[in-house]
Amino acid sequence: MWFVYILKCADGKNYVGCTSDLEDRLNRHQSGHIAFTKTRLPVKLMTYIAFSDKYKAFDFEKYLKSGSGRAFMNKRFL
């Protein structure tokens, strides 16, 4: 399975990512190994969406990072 996830950072910014190992990725965020969230700790998992197809997961992540995708994310997931 592949997961697209949304984090809320301590400074109020959102982070969107994609991974096949959600637990490990969240641990890496919390321990400061991810550059974007390193200075924005702690982070909180807001939601995640599971995909069986890696490419659909990457496409959805890319969409959520676009202008209309951010609006969709803020309205539906946050």
N, C-alpha and C positions, 0 to 999 in steps of 0.2 A: 504494500500500500504506500501511496505517496500522500503527503499532507501539506496543505496550504494553511498557514497559521497567521494570526494577527496578534501582535503584542501591544500593550499599552506601556510606554516608558514612564519613568518617574517625572519627566519634564512635560508630560502630556502628549508627546508625539507618538504616532503609531508606527509599527514596523511590520512589514509583510514579508514572509519568507516561505520557502518550500523545502521539504526534506522527506526522506524515507524513514528516518528514525526520530520521531518527535521528542521523545524523552531525552535522548542524548543532545539534541539541538537546544532544547530548553535549558539543560544543565550548562551547556557551553555559553549561552546568553547570560545566565545568572552568574557564572564565574568570571565574566569579563573577557572571554576569548573572541567575541564578535565585535568588530570595530565600531559599528554604528551604535550599538547598545552599551558599549563599555563605559561610557561617561553618562549614561542615562539609567543606571540601575537604581532601584530594582525594576524589573519588568514583570508584567502580569499577562498571562495568557487570556485573551478575550474570547477567542473562538478558533476552531480549526475545522477544515473540510477535508474529508478523505476521498482519494481518487484511486482507482485501480490502474489507470493509465498515466504513466509518468508525463507524457507530453500534454495531456489535458490539464494536469496539475500545473505544469510550467506556464501554459497558456493562461490559466485562471490567475496565477500569481502576477503575470505580466499585465493582465486586464485590471486587477486591483490597484496596480501602481500607476495606471493611466488616470486622466482627469475624470472621465465618466465612471471609471471603476472605483476611484476614491469616493465619489458621491454615492455610488451604490453601497460601498462598504460602510460609510457613515450612517446611511439610512437603514440598512438591513442588519448589520452585524454589531454596531456599536451603540 
